[in-house]
Amino acid sequence: MLDLLLGGGMLALHLLGLACLALAQGKHWKTLNIYSPRQTWIVPIGWGSLALSLLLAWASQGATFGSLVWLLLLPPCGYALAFTLAWRPQWLWPLARLLSR
């Protein structure tokens, strides 16, 4: 059960980190039609989230296999985020509103 929670947390933090890094770009921010100025702290939140997901991977699988699992999660999470930004960018609107405060 603990492995399931650590894996789910790792996946959620991975997606959150990649979404923050994508929303830090002006094009994706404007796609969501949010007119507030972008915050400069969105990028550190993205990198911090990715670092926390790496720590969760290390905690659940060990340093060597956890690093491999973390690295292998990058493409599916990146594809999921790319498809979300292409087809349903409004799904990221709550995250962008939270980050714009």
N, C-alpha and C positions, 0 to 999 in steps of 0.2 A: 504494500500500500504506500509505503514511503517512497519507493522508486517511482510509482505512478505520479505522486504529488511533485516530486523533484523534476520528473520529465515534463509534466504539464507546466510547471513554473518556468522551466528552462525554455520551453517552446513559446510561452506567452511573453517572456522577457526578450526573446529573440525577435519576435514580431514587433513588439513595442519599440525596441531599439532601431530596427530597420525602418519602421514607420516614422519615428522621430527624425532620423537622418534624411528620409525622403521629404518630409514636410519642411525641413530646414532649407530646401531649395525653393527659390522663388516661383518657379513654374507650378510646382505641385501646390504651393500655398495659395496661389491665385486661382487654381482650378477649383478650390473649395469656396471661392468667393468670400473670403474673410478679409475685411478691409483694415483690421487692426494691424499695427506694425509688427513685424516678426520679431520674436525675442531671440537674443543671442545665446541664451542658455538651452535652446532646444538640442543643439549638437552635443553638448556634454551629457545631457540626459540620454540621448541615443547611445553614445559610446559607453556610458555607465551601465545602461541596461544590458548591452552586449557583454560587458565585463562581468556583470552579475550572473548572466546566463552561463558564462564560462565557469564561474565559481560553482554554480549548481551542478554543472556537468562533472566537474572534478569531484564534488562531494558525493555524487551518486555513482560514478563509474570509475573513479580514480583518475590520476593525472594523464596517463597516456591514452587510455581508451576514451576518457571524457573529452579530451581535446579532439580526438577523431570524431566522436559523436557531435560535438559542437560545430566542427568544421563541415560535417556532412549535413547539418541542419540549415546551413546558409543558403544553398540553392533552392530547396523547397519553400522556405520562408520568403526568399527574394522573389520567386515566381508568384507566390500567393499575393504578396504586396504589389507586384507589378500588375497583375491581373485586376486587383482591387482598384488600383489607381486608373487603370484603363477603362474598366467597365462600370464600376460602382464607387466612384470617389466619395460619394456622400456617406459611405460607411465610415470614413475617417473623419467626418465632420465633428463628432463629439470629442475626439482626441485633439483636433486642431483648436476647438473652442477652449478646451481645458488648458492647452499650451499657450494660448494667446492671452490668458489672464495674468 
